[in-house]
Amino acid sequence: MEELNEILRNMQHKACCKSVSQSVGLIDSQSFKTARIGGEFRGYDGGKKIKGRKRHIITDTNGWLLSVVVHAANGHDSQTG
């Protein structure tokens, strides 16, 4: 899946006359609720009052996915980002 995403992203960058290498990445996080079953990685995000997991996503300036990390929601964004 990662390989396909990279191929499509590179094709789109070449079509827009942009460099294939990335110079800017945008990062964002999102906390989401999870069920009790399905894994150990659960925590409580006190800021959003959600018990579950948090995902950090990095995209390029066109919105193409560069990286995704999912972990327990109790990690602080400045440390886990």
C-alpha positions in Angstrom: 0.0 0.0 0.0 2.8 2.4 0.8 4.5 1.7 -2.5 1.3 2.4 -4.4 0.8 5.7 -2.5 4.4 6.7 -3.3 4.1 5.9 -7.0 0.8 7.9 -7.3 2.3 10.8 -5.3 5.4 11.0 -7.5 3.3 10.8 -10.7 1.2 13.7 -9.5 4.2 15.8 -8.6 5.8 15.2 -12.0 2.5 16.1 -13.8 2.4 19.4 -11.9 6.1 20.2 -12.7 7.1 19.9 -9.1 10.1 18.2 -7.6 9.5 14.6 -6.5 11.5 15.2 -3.2 9.4 16.6 -0.4 10.4 20.0 1.1 7.3 20.7 3.3 5.3 18.3 5.4 2.1 19.2 7.4 1.4 17.3 10.6 -1.9 16.9 12.4 -3.3 14.7 15.1 -6.7 13.3 15.9 -8.0 11.4 18.9 -10.7 8.8 18.4 -12.7 6.4 20.6 -12.0 2.7 20.5 -13.8 -0.3 21.9 -12.4 -2.3 24.8 -11.4 -5.2 22.5 -8.9 -4.9 19.7 -5.5 -4.1 21.3 -3.6 -2.8 24.2 -2.9 0.7 22.8 -5.6 2.8 24.5 -5.3 5.8 26.6 -7.2 8.9 27.8 -6.8 12.2 26.0 -7.6 14.7 28.8 -7.8 17.7 26.4 -10.5 16.1 24.3 -11.9 13.8 27.0 -11.7 10.8 24.8 -10.5 7.3 25.8 -9.0 5.5 22.8 -6.2 6.1 20.4 -4.6 9.1 18.6 -3.2 9.2 15.1 -0.6 11.6 13.7 -0.7 12.1 10.0 1.9 13.9 7.8 0.9 15.1 4.3 2.7 17.1 1.7 1.3 20.5 0.5 -1.1 18.7 -1.9 -2.6 16.5 0.7 -0.8 13.3 -0.3 -0.1 11.0 2.6 3.6 10.8 3.7 3.3 9.0 7.1 0.8 7.7 9.7 1.4 6.7 13.3 -1.3 5.4 15.6 -0.7 5.1 19.4 -2.5 5.5 22.8 -4.3 8.8 23.2 -2.6 9.7 26.4 0.6 10.8 24.7 1.2 14.5 24.4 1.4 15.9 20.9 4.7 17.7 21.4 6.4 14.5 22.4 4.7 12.0 20.0 4.6 14.2 17.0 
